Amino acid sequence: MEPDTSTAVFWQFFALGGFIVALLLPVHIILFHAGVDLGLLEEDLSTFDAMLAWVTDPLVKVYLIVLVGGALFHGAHRFKYVLFDLGMRRSYRKVGAFLYVIAGLATALTALVALFGV
């Protein structure tokens, strides 16, 4: 029986997604909720015009795509193994593939919206 080499790739998606979210999400939360009080931001980003100006920056678009994509792939992998632990042992690979496709499509949709405003 040959070893399943695709499992390592999906564990890397899980690890990378978890790392990205664990690194960026606290910074994102602190920046948006306490950025003005800490002197990190000049203006409050809670208004629509300020948020629109922030989101139009190309580097911010890439940041949002990476943040959302990392969270989606991490969550898809985690949910796949939750289903495995709950007893879905025979079809969890098919469900996992479905979850990864959904995460990939959602990441692509995020990229389309962020880059082109579709």
Sequence and secondary structure as in RCSB ss.txt:
>XXXX:A:sequence
MEPDTSTAVFWQFFALGGFIVALLLPVHIILFHAGVDLGLLEEDLSTFDAMLAWVTDPLVKVYLIVLVGGALFHG
AHRFKYVLFDLGMRRSYRKVGAFLYVIAGLATALTALVALFGV
>XXXX:A:secstr
    SHHHHHHHHHHHHHHHHHHHHHHHHHHHHHTTTTTS SS TTSHHHHHHHHTSHHHHHHHHHHHHHHHHHH
HHHHHHHHHHTT  SSHHHHHHHHHHHHHHHHHHHHHHHHH  
